Amino acid sequence: MPQTLAQKILQRHCDEPVGEAGSIARCRVSLVLANDITAPLAIKSFEAMGAGGVFHQERVALVCDHFTPNKDIDSAEQVRLVREFARRMGVVHYYEGGEVGVEHALLPELGLVGPGDVVVGADSHTCTYGGLGAFATGMGSTDIAAAMALGETWFKVPPTIRVEIDGTPGEHVGGKDYILRLIGEIGVAGALYKALEFGGAAVRALSVEGRMTMANMAIEAGGKVGLFAADERTLAYAAAAGRAGDAALAPDPGAAYERTVRLDVTGMEPQVACPHLPENVRPVSEVRGVAIHQAVIGSCTNGRIEDLREAAAVLRGRRAARGVRLIVLPATPGIWRQALKEGLLEVFMDAGAVVGPPTCGPCLGGHMGILASGERTIATTNRNFKGRMGSLESEVYLSGPAVAAASAVVGAIAAPADL
Amino acid sequence: MRYAGTAHVVGANIDTDAIIPARFLVTTDEARLGANCMEGLEAGWVARVRPGDIMVAGPNFGCGSSREHAPIAIKGAGIPVVVAHSFARIFYRNGFNMGLVLIEVGDGYAELGDGSRIEVDTGAGVVRNLDSGAEVRCQPVPPFMREILDAGGLVGYVRRRLAGEVR
């Protein structure tokens, strides 16, 4: 039977034949992940389970990236608990301090995730690794504790929605715009319990970073995973990250899809998601002029080097408008260093930006950019739920890096072409 | 199992930031999380809840982050059951793992008005509005999830696995 990418990857990790959509598959996992917010609960459950050790010391990653550098005493206590657990269990991939980056930018960079892997993480944006051709999905802490103990988990085999994206995008239009447009079309529950499988000429032309940006937001449509075939670009990325033995991966011709959604990106404008749901998507021209107080460039969605280059290209020789706080958070130490070498950080400083450490920080209203009531931000992050970045009376607009940068300069939502 | 209580209706696409905003995620304590349940929807929301009350929601309840603190906060607020049109998938798993009963009723949730007295009978697969007399059928619990529930949740299930009692 021809298989979708989801079925194909699950089959590699499953002893029984992987069945139709809706059946249960028990799979071995390639990597299990938790962070400073979710690991403490996972550890609590792990201990309650009576587990003596993790299933594999090199296949568990604990990344303290959300409230770090620790924002208060409570978060410091949580990180201490994770650190001590990592030490006790001999977990090799424990990250904090100068080694930590935003988990979903960090793990691909370190070569810890790759094509054909099954990855589960106690973080909803674990689906990011679908950009590399991994079946990767978020779960709660107790599911993750079970996976840490057993090295396996169970999935309901998801039905797949095939998304064909064709056409040639204009300048300043990329992965973030494609995925926002898709979520605008199918809605925040449009892929509930389902796999999204991306293909088409525009997807093949997209960098691996751009694909990860798209896969990252599969959860914003309710999706279990957002999958991309692993092609020569993927293999080059994986090899550069120090991985060996990865192979190309594609769905079988004739695989069964629940439905196919088609997008043509030729002539498409940059997209913006308006408060308070990621499905409230409009072309930038329809929201132009909405005044902002803050612009955030960073996160697991758009904090990679390509994103910083895009933002810097818009900001070069320009300054953020008076009254706008421009916050740039390179997603990993590697990206930070690269941006430094390329002179991007200087461009940001010249534009009046605050350049901060790698952290999830403001994306989830943690720290380093919290909004007061009545304030509005544009952000390259992934969620604009009510109160997500601070006060219940604040507003978050989502966009790609070029629009966020242009908006910072104007002091209101703007397209790069408006400058 | 049977549960009866006053319905507290919330809307569609209630996200986990509404259920428990990230600023409260500096603890794993059920009571502390419960005291701030739904604080991202409305300040002081939890004050209306009496132990045993039931939450009723529209489609895609629990969308957003994977934080298990969300079902814990609901339990901590004294709510043992959520009846919804549908649930976001991570939240659905988390609910079962935490022992929070989740009942999917599709469009029938509209029969369960705010403030009405409702009864959930998981055995009979029915939710009743005791004020209006309306009855809503609910989806049965999938067999594999029942195995986990039978072990008292995922922690109990893994304990049994690690002890070699089940395969």
Chai-1 contact restraints between the chains, C-beta under 6 A:
chainA,res_idxA,chainB,res_idxB,connection_type,confidence,min_distance_angstrom,max_distance_angstrom,comment,restraint_id
A,I24,B,F144,contact,1.0,0.0,6.0,A-B,restraint_1
A,I37,B,L25,contact,1.0,0.0,6.0,A-B,restraint_2
A,P40,B,T28,contact,1.0,0.0,6.0,A-B,restraint_3
A,L41,B,T28,contact,1.0,0.0,6.0,A-B,restraint_4
A,L41,B,E68,contact,1.0,0.0,6.0,A-B,restraint_5
A,K44,B,T28,contact,1.0,0.0,6.0,A-B,restraint_6
A,S45,B,V155,contact,1.0,0.0,6.0,A-B,restraint_7
A,A48,B,V155,contact,1.0,0.0,6.0,A-B,restraint_8
A,M49,B,V155,contact,1.0,0.0,6.0,A-B,restraint_9
A,M49,B,V158,contact,1.0,0.0,6.0,A-B,restraint_10
A,M49,B,R159,contact,1.0,0.0,6.0,A-B,restraint_11
A,G50,B,R159,contact,1.0,0.0,6.0,A-B,restraint_12
A,G50,B,L162,contact,1.0,0.0,6.0,A-B,restraint_13
A,D74,B,V26,contact,1.0,0.0,6.0,A-B,restraint_14
A,S75,B,V26,contact,1.0,0.0,6.0,A-B,restraint_15
A,A122,B,S66,contact,1.0,0.0,6.0,A-B,restraint_16
A,D123,B,S66,contact,1.0,0.0,6.0,A-B,restraint_17
A,S124,B,S65,contact,1.0,0.0,6.0,A-B,restraint_18
A,S124,B,S66,contact,1.0,0.0,6.0,A-B,restraint_19
A,S124,B,I90,contact,1.0,0.0,6.0,A-B,restraint_20
A,G138,B,S66,contact,1.0,0.0,6.0,A-B,restraint_21
A,G138,B,I90,contact,1.0,0.0,6.0,A-B,restraint_22
A,G140,B,S66,contact,1.0,0.0,6.0,A-B,restraint_23
A,G140,B,E68,contact,1.0,0.0,6.0,A-B,restraint_24
A,G140,B,N94,contact,1.0,0.0,6.0,A-B,restraint_25
A,G140,B,N97,contact,1.0,0.0,6.0,A-B,restraint_26
A,S141,B,E68,contact,1.0,0.0,6.0,A-B,restraint_27
A,T142,B,N97,contact,1.0,0.0,6.0,A-B,restraint_28
A,T142,B,L154,contact,1.0,0.0,6.0,A-B,restraint_29
A,D143,B,R93,contact,1.0,0.0,6.0,A-B,restraint_30
A,A146,B,L154,contact,1.0,0.0,6.0,A-B,restraint_31
A,A146,B,V158,contact,1.0,0.0,6.0,A-B,restraint_32
A,A149,B,V158,contact,1.0,0.0,6.0,A-B,restraint_33
A,V188,B,N13,contact,1.0,0.0,6.0,A-B,restraint_34
A,A189,B,P59,contact,1.0,0.0,6.0,A-B,restraint_35
A,A189,B,N60,contact,1.0,0.0,6.0,A-B,restraint_36
A,Y193,B,R89,contact,1.0,0.0,6.0,A-B,restraint_37
A,K224,B,R89,contact,1.0,0.0,6.0,A-B,restraint_38
A,L364,B,A22,contact,1.0,0.0,6.0,A-B,restraint_39
A,G365,B,A22,contact,1.0,0.0,6.0,A-B,restraint_40
A,G366,B,A22,contact,1.0,0.0,6.0,A-B,restraint_41
A,F385,B,D15,contact,1.0,0.0,6.0,A-B,restraint_42
A,F385,B,D17,contact,1.0,0.0,6.0,A-B,restraint_43
A,G387,B,P21,contact,1.0,0.0,6.0,A-B,restraint_44
A,G387,B,G40,contact,1.0,0.0,6.0,A-B,restraint_45
A,R388,B,D17,contact,1.0,0.0,6.0,A-B,restraint_46
